[in-house]
């Protein structure tokens, strides 16, 4: 039992060498690549809905102007 404790102490001391770990360099593409999130698709759908609403509003305004032109 004492040999096991001694072995565990030696292993833990050997693991603590005092040197900081070498920094891991990131590839250039990894820093510019953005991870996809579940909200990305929702944001795309929301923007698409805004674009469709904008088109509908523009067409409705044009139709109102056409009706005003005819009725005058």
C-alpha positions as CSV (number, residue, x, y, z in Angstrom):
1,X,0.0,0.0,0.0
2,X,2.8,2.4,0.8
3,X,4.5,1.6,-2.5
4,X,1.4,2.5,-4.3
5,X,1.1,5.8,-2.4
6,X,4.7,6.6,-3.1
7,X,4.3,5.8,-6.8
8,X,1.3,8.1,-6.9
9,X,3.2,10.9,-5.2
10,X,6.1,10.5,-7.6
11,X,3.8,10.5,-10.7
12,X,2.0,13.6,-9.5
13,X,5.3,15.4,-8.8
14,X,6.6,14.5,-12.2
15,X,3.5,15.9,-13.8
16,X,4.1,19.2,-12.2
17,X,7.4,20.1,-14.0
18,X,6.8,23.8,-13.6
19,X,7.1,24.5,-17.3
20,X,4.0,26.2,-18.9
21,X,2.5,24.2,-21.7
22,X,3.5,25.3,-25.2
23,X,0.8,27.4,-26.8
24,X,-1.2,25.6,-29.5
25,X,-1.1,27.7,-32.6
26,X,-4.4,28.1,-34.4
27,X,-4.5,27.8,-38.2
28,X,-5.4,31.1,-39.9
29,X,-8.6,29.7,-41.3
30,X,-9.8,28.6,-37.8
31,X,-9.7,32.1,-36.5
32,X,-11.9,33.4,-39.3
33,X,-14.3,30.5,-39.5
34,X,-17.4,31.1,-37.5
35,X,-19.2,28.2,-35.9
36,X,-22.8,27.7,-36.9
37,X,-25.4,28.1,-34.2
38,X,-29.0,27.0,-34.1
39,X,-30.0,30.6,-34.4
40,X,-28.3,31.1,-37.8
41,X,-31.1,29.4,-39.7
42,X,-33.7,31.4,-37.7
43,X,-32.0,34.6,-38.5
44,X,-31.9,33.8,-42.2
45,X,-35.6,32.9,-42.2
46,X,-36.3,36.2,-40.3
47,X,-34.4,38.2,-42.9
48,X,-36.1,36.4,-45.7
49,X,-39.5,37.2,-44.1
50,X,-38.5,40.9,-43.8
51,X,-37.5,41.0,-47.5
52,X,-40.8,39.4,-48.5
53,X,-42.8,41.9,-46.4
54,X,-40.8,44.8,-47.9
55,X,-41.8,43.5,-51.4
56,X,-45.4,43.1,-50.4
57,X,-45.5,46.6,-48.9
58,X,-43.9,48.1,-52.1
59,X,-46.5,46.4,-54.3
60,X,-49.4,47.5,-52.1
61,X,-48.2,51.1,-52.2
62,X,-47.9,50.9,-56.0
63,X,-51.4,49.5,-56.2
64,X,-52.7,52.3,-54.0
65,X,-51.1,54.9,-56.2
66,X,-52.5,53.2,-59.3
67,X,-56.0,53.2,-57.8
68,X,-55.7,56.9,-56.7
69,X,-54.6,57.8,-60.3
70,X,-57.6,56.0,-61.8
71,X,-60.2,57.4,-59.4
72,X,-59.0,61.0,-59.8
